[in-house]
Amino acid sequence: MKMYDELVARGLIAQVTNEEAVREAIDNGKATFYIGFDCTADSLTAGHFMALTLMKRLQMAGNKPIALIGGGTTMIGDPSGRSDMRKMLTREDIDHNAACFKRQMERFIEFGEGKARMVNNADWLMNLNYVDLLREVGACFSVNNMLRAECYKQRMDGEGGLTFLEFNYMIMQSYDFYHLYQTYGCNLEFGGDDQWSNMLGGRELIRRKLRKEDAHAMTITLLTDSQGKKMGKTAGNAVWLDANKTSPYDFYQYWRNVADADVMKCIRMLTFLPLEQIDEMDTWKDARINEAKEVLAYELTKMVHGQQEADKAQAAARALFAGAGDDANMPTTELTADALKDGQLGILNLMVACGLASSNKEARRLVEQGGVFVNDEKVSAATFAVTGEMLREGVKIRKGKKVFHKAVLA
């Protein structure tokens, strides 16, 4: 099966500006394509995972990826999918985040001469003269069309409306495609379906300014879970690729716990298992759905954290869910003696310290709903406390049915 047909079979393509031209480029290794990553945090998340695996697939087929770090566009902030304005970051914050992104991307993409390249749009956007930009680019955009774009609608209806700062984001992203086309021969942009208007803007800019018709845009399908949240979010917290922010065990558990209806979709889109094997798995029913979830969790954890960490995460999950109690590989928080008060630590503070709740209020709600267990015993009151002696031996905390954590006194 050729590369483009495989992308279709895996459910990765949502819409394309010129399917035949894109097919010919991808299948023959002639695509120089880019995907942009705004560096709003110091780690990529599971929400970036599809883009990273897509870049890897296309590079393996001979195409050349450009990973665009949005050092310049992050100064503005993407309004897509937002009802409020993003936090304004300093240039130092953005540069730090960009460096973190690069280290994580190198696990997926091979950089070097004639291979993938990484660029930062701060290198050209930060030096633009505003009047020159208006004259060169502004005349190519219709405000009427821009206001109809999906990426602006939610912000326009939100509190405070759409700021002029954010209104410029489409122009800046479009300019990226224009610049990359001229500088590196980039002929294809990939992005999520919420970026479609911005991507079309870049293609139109190339067409009007350079009289070129060989630049195309393609959107990839965004995965959602059964609650309609975008991939990479669970219980309000991001699932990070950085092991210091989301442990390999928690990363494994996130994918092990995807909804039954989503597991095969995730396996098709995100793993590198052969389609023939996936088609066979697609016939699995009932108890074998959990087996498919284990396959998904293991394959993705191995890809991000390595086989050793994937083996440990899988062993820990199987032991805990089988009731064996083997907590050797369970995520663990080490506490110091100054966390204790009168030799004890209340369950609410303990859960916050372990990252199992974002606040005492959330922890109290979980306890009152009967969803918190300490050493396999249900916590019946928010006043419950563990002792220093218990912590020295190690305390196992369970939140709900599937989240395990251990706390020890260092």
Order of alpha helices (4+ residues) and beta strands (2+ residues): alpha-beta-alpha-beta-alpha-beta-alpha-beta-alpha-alpha-alpha-alpha-alpha-alpha-beta-alpha-beta-beta-beta-alpha-alpha-alpha-alpha-alpha-beta-beta-alpha-alpha-beta-beta-beta-alpha-beta-beta
